[in-house]
Amino acid sequence: MTTLVTAALAAQEAAVVPDTIRKWVQLGHLAPAGRRGRAHLFRLEDVFAAERATRRAHERRRGD
């Protein structure tokens, strides 16, 4: 069984702020894997994949 985490814990694990997790969801880079009440829950592997993808896109835009 895959462990699901809150946006706050996902942000902590990916070394970003919780607003970044919400932004990734809004932009379609990350999809919630479940809910606990009103809170979205995420798989850490999805969070890390979104972080890698957004970092690569950012680096391409900057020309790094």
Secondary structure as the mmCIF struct_conf table of DSSP 4:
data_model
#
loop_
_struct_conf.conf_type_id
_struct_conf.id
_struct_conf.beg_label_comp_id
_struct_conf.beg_label_asym_id
_struct_conf.beg_label_seq_id
_struct_conf.end_label_comp_id
_struct_conf.end_label_asym_id
_struct_conf.end_label_seq_id
STRN STRN1 LEU A 4 THR A 6
HELX_RH_AL_P HELX_RH_AL_P1 ALA A 7 ALA A 14
TURN_TY1_P TURN_TY1_P1 ALA A 15 ALA A 15
BEND BEND1 VAL A 16 VAL A 16
HELX_RH_AL_P HELX_RH_AL_P2 PRO A 18 LEU A 27
TURN_TY1_P TURN_TY1_P2 GLY A 28 GLY A 28
BEND BEND2 HIS A 29 HIS A 29
STRN STRN2 GLY A 34 ARG A 36
TURN_TY1_P TURN_TY1_P3 GLY A 37 ARG A 38
STRN STRN3 ALA A 39 ARG A 43
HELX_RH_AL_P HELX_RH_AL_P3 LEU A 44 ARG A 62
TURN_TY1_P TURN_TY1_P4 GLY A 63 GLY A 63
#
